[in-house]
Amino acid sequence: MAAFNYAAYWLKIGHKDRGVRNMYVRGAYEMEKWKATGRPASEALAQGKALTQRYARDHDAMMLLFQECGEAQDGDPKFREAQPRLIAQLKDVGA
C-alpha cells in the first residue's frame, strides 16, 4: 500500500488523475487482502507509514517496490477480478 500511495503522490503532482485513481484501486485491493487476514487496518497503515518514513527519500527504492508490487498484482487473477468493482467503488465516493 505504501508503494502505491507513494506513486499516487507523484502522479497527483503531475496532474495524472487516472494514474492516481489506479493507485487508489491498487491500494484498496491490498487493504482488502490485509483485512481478510483479520488484522486491523490501523496496523497496515502504521506499517505503511513506517516504510514510507524510512524510504521516502530513496526514490529508486520506492519505485522498485512499486514496480514489484504492481507486477505481482498484475499477475494476480483475483486482483484483475476485483479491479472493476474497486474502480466503481472509488467512483461512488468521488475518488
C-alpha positions as CSV (number, residue, x, y, z in Angstrom):
1,M,0.0,0.0,0.0
2,A,2.8,2.4,0.8
3,A,4.4,2.0,-2.7
4,F,1.0,2.7,-4.3
5,N,0.5,5.7,-2.1
6,Y,3.9,7.0,-3.0
7,A,3.2,6.6,-6.7
8,A,-0.2,8.3,-6.3
9,Y,1.6,11.3,-4.7
10,W,3.9,11.7,-7.7
11,L,1.1,11.2,-10.2
12,K,-1.0,13.7,-8.4
13,I,1.7,16.3,-8.6
14,G,1.9,15.5,-12.3
15,H,-1.9,16.0,-12.6
16,K,-2.3,12.4,-13.9
17,D,-5.7,11.8,-12.3
18,R,-6.3,8.5,-14.0
19,G,-3.0,7.2,-12.7
20,V,-3.9,8.4,-9.2
21,R,-7.2,6.5,-9.3
22,N,-5.3,3.4,-10.5
23,M,-3.0,3.7,-7.5
24,Y,-6.0,4.1,-5.1
25,V,-7.5,0.9,-6.6
26,R,-4.3,-1.0,-6.1
27,G,-4.0,0.2,-2.5
28,A,-7.7,-0.6,-1.8
29,Y,-7.1,-4.1,-3.1
30,E,-4.1,-4.6,-0.8
31,M,-6.2,-3.2,2.2
32,E,-8.9,-5.8,1.4
33,K,-6.4,-8.5,1.4
34,W,-5.0,-7.2,4.7
35,K,-8.4,-7.1,6.4
36,A,-9.2,-10.6,5.1
37,T,-6.5,-11.8,7.4
38,G,-8.3,-10.4,10.4
39,R,-5.7,-7.8,11.2
40,P,-6.8,-4.3,11.9
41,A,-6.5,-1.6,9.2
42,S,-4.6,0.6,11.7
43,E,-1.8,-2.0,11.7
44,A,-1.4,-1.8,7.9
45,L,-1.5,2.0,8.0
46,A,1.2,2.1,10.7
47,Q,3.4,-0.3,8.8
48,G,2.9,1.7,5.6
49,K,3.8,4.9,7.4
50,A,6.9,3.4,8.9
51,L,8.0,2.1,5.5
52,T,7.3,5.5,3.8
53,Q,9.3,7.4,6.5
54,R,12.2,5.0,6.1
55,Y,12.4,5.1,2.2
56,A,10.5,8.2,1.1
57,R,13.8,10.0,0.3
58,D,15.1,7.0,-1.7
59,H,13.0,7.4,-4.9
60,D,14.8,4.5,-6.6
61,A,13.9,2.1,-3.7
62,M,10.3,3.2,-3.6
63,M,9.9,2.9,-7.4
64,L,11.4,-0.6,-7.4
65,L,9.0,-1.6,-4.6
66,F,6.1,0.0,-6.6
67,Q,7.2,-1.9,-9.8
68,E,7.5,-5.2,-8.0
69,C,4.1,-4.8,-6.2
70,G,2.4,-3.7,-9.4
71,E,3.8,-6.7,-11.3
72,A,2.6,-9.0,-8.6
73,Q,-0.9,-7.5,-8.7
74,D,-1.0,-7.6,-12.5
75,G,-0.2,-11.4,-12.3
76,D,-2.9,-12.0,-9.6
77,P,-6.2,-13.1,-11.2
78,K,-8.0,-12.1,-8.0
79,F,-6.8,-8.5,-8.5
80,R,-8.0,-8.5,-12.1
81,E,-11.3,-9.8,-11.0
82,A,-11.7,-7.2,-8.2
83,Q,-10.5,-4.3,-10.2
84,P,-13.8,-3.3,-11.9
85,R,-15.6,-3.4,-8.5
86,L,-12.9,-1.3,-6.8
87,I,-13.0,1.2,-9.7
88,A,-16.8,1.5,-9.3
89,Q,-16.5,1.9,-5.5
90,L,-13.9,4.7,-5.9
91,K,-16.2,6.5,-8.4
92,D,-19.1,6.2,-6.0
93,V,-17.1,8.0,-3.3
94,G,-15.7,10.6,-5.7
95,A,-12.1,9.5,-5.7
